[in-house]
Amino acid sequence: GESCFLPLQAFLQLVEDRRRVLGERDRALRLFSALDVKDQGFLDLKSFHQLCLETCRPSAQRAAEIFQDMDRSKSGAVTFSDFESYLAGEGDAEAA
């Protein structure tokens, strides 16, 4: 049979691209985990607002607005998937 080989440069590019994606996902997960102070696996508005009050008072005034923007699924809870989409800027053009 005929063997298919991936050129070394193409392989190295794939590895670099994958590391970049995984690195971005790891950073997003660490950020999400830091915000998920109750370790619930999701963010709720009350906890998010409290965290804003404790860490960045000016953002507390806009906590509900920020939370609604992060809640891409409009479920009332921000999941990691919602959070990743928010960080990536996906869905920003959606009408409220």
Salt bridges, closest charged atoms under 4 A:
GLU24 OE2 - ARG20 NH1 3.52
ASP26 OD2 - ARG30 NE 3.05
GLU65 OE2 - ARG62 NH2 2.96
ASP69 OD1 - ARG72 NH2 3.88
GLU84 OE2 - ARG25 NH1 2.79
ASP92 OD1 - ARG72 NH2 3.03
